[in-house]
Amino acid sequence: MSEPITVSIRREVDPERITEATVWVQTGVNLATKYPGFLGSGWVRAGEDSQIWHMLYRFANEESLVAWEKSGEREWWLSMGEGFVRSERSKRRTGIEGWFDEPTTGTITLPTAEGGTTSVAVVAAPPRWKQAISIWLGFFPVNVAFAYAMSPVPGWDAVPIWLRVLATTLVLTPIMTYWVLPFVTRSLRSWLAR
């Protein structure tokens, strides 16, 4: 099983159809809540007169997210928005990738399924020094293991240093991104949140 995954969506909506869009977005949230692994969602408009809408939803793992994204209900729901959604971009977020954004603090107000609103705290990113320690804790052992693995390769020491560094970073960057850093951040979650 993978770790929890958040999807961030930015949509541009026809300003003449704000009421329909509001009902449509809430309908999508209501449908998603019925799926196993659904952890929550929220949506906000950039401003009262804005055509830009932002939505986040989170599932417990990749498998439950894919089940929702490939469902007939979601397909039907998306087809209902074709008349007023002008553009859409989405990103998936896991691990520490959100740390590269500027930290935010405070609260935002989100609509609820019952038609009211609720205030949600926006969690600040961990301090940079904690980020640096977390990255180092993953990078150091992986880098050492790679150096030991490459040392018996004939001619490796004769390869120019810039080419060795290039090869090392090409191999280790995906390993760090997809396996090591998500593992480290899961392991250090309570410390990072303090």
Residue, then its C-alpha position, 0 to 999 in steps of 0.5 A: m500500500s502507498e502512503p496518503i495522496t493529495v490531489s490539488i486541482r485548479r479550475e477556471v469556471d465560466p463566471e456566468r455559471i457560478t451557481e451551477a459550478t458551486v452545486w457541481v463541485q459540492t456534488g463531486v465532494n459528496l460522491a467522493t466521500k462514499y469511496p473507501g479511503f477518502l480522507g477529506s476535501g475542500w474547495v475555495r474560489a480565488g476571490e468573490d469575482s474570480q473565475i479560478w477555483h482551487m480544490l484539494y482532496r485526499f485519499a488513504n493511498e494510491e489504490s483508493l484514489v485510482a478507484w475513485e478516479k476510474s469510477g463511473e460516478r466520477e466520470w458522470w460528474l466530470s461530464m456534468g461540468e463540461g459546459f462551464v469548466r473552461s480549463e483544469r490542471s491537477k497535481r498529486r502530492t505525497g511526501i515532502e514535495g509541498w515543502f518547496d512552497e512558501p509556508t502558509t499559516g492561519t485558517i481558510t474557510l471551506p464549505t461543508a456538505e451540509g451547506g454551512t462552512t467550517s474553518v480549517a487550520v493551514v499547517a505550516a511547513p516544517p522549519r528548513w533545518k528539520q527539512a535539511i536533517s530529514i533529507w540528509l538522513g535519507f541521502f547520506p546512507v543511500n549515497v554511501a551505499f551507491a559509492y560502495a556499490m560502484s567502487p568495484v566497477p572497473g574504471w569507475d575511479a578513472v571516470p571524470i568526477w563531473l561524470r561520476v556525480l552526474a551518474t550518481t545524481l541520475v540514479l539516486t534522485p528518483i530513488m530518493t524522490y519515490w522511496v527514500l524521502p517518503f519513507v523518511t518523512r513518514s518515519l519522522r512525521s511527529w517530529l516534523a510536525r512539532 
